[in-house]
Structures are given as structure tokens and as C-alpha cells.
Amino acid sequence: MIYLKTDEEIELQRECNVILAKTLGEVAKVIAPGVSTLQLDKIAYECIKDHGAEPGCLGYEGFPATLCTSVNDVVVHGIPSADVILKEGDIVSVDTTVLKNGFYGDSAYTFPVGDVAEDVMNLMRTTKAALYKGIEQAVVGHRLGDIGFAIQSHCESAGYSVVREMVGHGIGRSMHESPDVPNYGRRGNGVVLKNGMTIAIEPMICMGRRHIYIEDDGWTCRTVDHKPAAHYEHSVVVRNGKADVMSTFEYVEAVLGERFI
């Protein structure tokens, strides 16, 4: 079932997403060669708790951390660890959810670590641009396939591939609600978008082939060819004419400055 949100419920979701955005900003301050992904996780946990919220990922179906920290060929759901040390030239996707007042926020950003190869930076730029191409389609009267088509066509035209098994989703009182929001599709297909639908749009795009596998931990999702993948995500409200983006990268941008892509 797809739940349409009231304006009051949307504002509660927006509050979660602002906390999440501030958390990504705090994490951005310390991403550098030599930092472990567990250090990032501790910072995120403290920031979320300091804002009177709960880390939505922690304990979700047994997930052991606040953040998903996905380095290089890890597409999504990387588990923070003291043993995973960021290196010059890495990229790391930081994805998390925030729970407050009975609602969730969800967002992700892929960060460069030091100087990153230009071809990998182009993957990141393309993936982030695709996110906004998808958001442009999240308006009343369009269909889910319009979002997926916009993302897929933008990325594939640049020579990249789109993960099929992992998709965006509805979000609200549950972290994952109906409908699924694929990053691929055909225009004019799928569920009709209605005012008040709240969805998480999250392109997961690979430099090489789209095929993935899950490690033995049951979470870590890698590309089969071990080429890099990028991941960006916003929580949005379907509206007439223009989508309402509840999450923001403004706090990340404030930290990264000219390195913000």
C-alpha cells in the first residue's frame, strides 16, 4: 500500500532529513586518507543523537551500524569497520537514515578521498546529475518509469551501467515503504505519481558492468568486476509541477567548498 502524507507528516519527515543532512556535513569534515569508516560511524551516531533522533539503520534487520559506508567497488550497505581505512584516491558512499517523531529521513552522498582519478570523478558527477534528472520527473501525473528512464538514459549515454537489484523506495513511518523506485525503466510505465507521495530516489551507478554480489556478511554489496560504483540519494515529495526535496547536500557543500561536485 502507498501512503500519501499530510503536510504535517511531511514536515516531520523534513525535520529528519535536515538532521541527516547536518550529519553528512559532520562526516564530511573528517573524510580523509587514514580515517577508518568506523570513525565516520561514531561521528554520525553522536550527531544524530545530539539532535534528539535515532539512527534508523542501527539494528535494522540486524544491521550493526549507524552508517552504510561503501568504498570503491562496494555499491551499497558497506559495514563500518576499524579495519577499513580510507586511502588517497578512494571514494566512499555514506548512506544513512534518521528516525524521529515516528518518521524516517534517508539520504546518501559519495565523497572523494583526497585526489581521485578523473574518470572516477566523472562517474560521481554523472550519478549525482542523474539523481536530479530523476527528481525532475517526480511530479503529479508522471509515472515511476519516468523517473527510472531519466536516470538510466542519462547514465547509460555516458557509458555507465545501472544496478537492477537495488532500488529506491517509498519512505515515511517505515524506512522502506511501497512503491519501489527503480533507477531504470520505460517512460509512461509504472505507478502514477500522486501528490503527497514521499519517495527516496537513489541512483546506484557502476563504472563497469551492472552485476553485483553480496558478501558473506549478508550486507556488503560489490560489483562483480570490482570497478567503482557511486551512489547519491534524496528523499522527495511528489508535488504538482515540481518535486519538493526534503533532504539537502548544503551542509556537505559548505564543508567541501570547491571540491563539492
Residue, then its C-alpha position, 0 to 999 in steps of 0.5 A: m500500500i502507498y501512503l500519501k502524507t499530510d503536510e504535517e507528516i511531511e514536515l516531520q519527515r523534513e525535520c529528519n532529513v535536515i538532521l541527516a543532512k547536518t550529519l553528512g556535513e559532520v562526516a564530511k569534515v573528517i573524510a580523509p586518507g587514514v580515517s577508518t569508516l568506523q570513525l565516520d560511524k561514531i561521528a554520525y551516531e553522536c550527531i544524530k543523537d545530539h539532535g534528539a533522533e535515532p539512527g534508523c539503520l542501527g539494528y535494522e534487520g540486524f544491521p550493526a551500524t549507524l552508517c552504510t559506508s561503501v568504498n570503491d567497488v562496494v555499491v551499497h550497505g558497506i559495514p563500518s569497520a576499524d579495519v577499513i581505512l580510507k586511502e588517497g584516491d578512494i571514494v566512499s558512499v555514506d548512506t544513512t537514515v534518521l528516525k524521529n517523531g515516528f518518521y524516517g529521513d534517508s539520504a546518501y552522498t559519495f565523497p572523494v578521498g583526497d585526489v581521485a582519478e578523473d574518470v572516477m570523478n566523472l562517474m560521481r558527477t554523472t550519478k549525482a546529475a542523474l539523481y536530479k534528472g530523476i527528481e525532475q520527473a517526480v511530479v503529479g501525473h508522471r509515472l515511476g518509469d519516468i523517473g527510472f528512464a531519466i536516470q538510466s538514459h542519462c547514465e547509460s549515454a555516458g557509458y555507465s551501467v545501472v544496478r537492477e537489484m537495488v532500488g529506491h523506495g517509498i519512505g515515511r513511518s517505515m524506512h522502506e515503504s511501497p512503491d519501489v523506485p527503480n533507477y531504470g525503466r520505460r517512460g509512461n510505465g509504472v505507478v502514477l505519481k500522486n501528490g503527497m507521495t514521499i519517495a527516496i530516489e537513489p541512483m546506484i551507478c557502476m563504472g563497469r558492468r551492472h552485476i553485483y554480489i553480496e558478501d558473506d556478511g549478508w550486507t556488503c554489496r560489490t560489483v562483480d568486476h570490482k570497478p567503482a560504483a557511486h551512489y547519491e540519494h534524496s528523499v522527495v515529495v511528489r508535488n504538482g509541477k515540481a518535486d519538493v526535496m526534503s533532504t539537502f547536500e548544503y551542509v556537505e557543500a559548505v564543508l567541501g567548498e570547491r571540491f563539492i561536485 
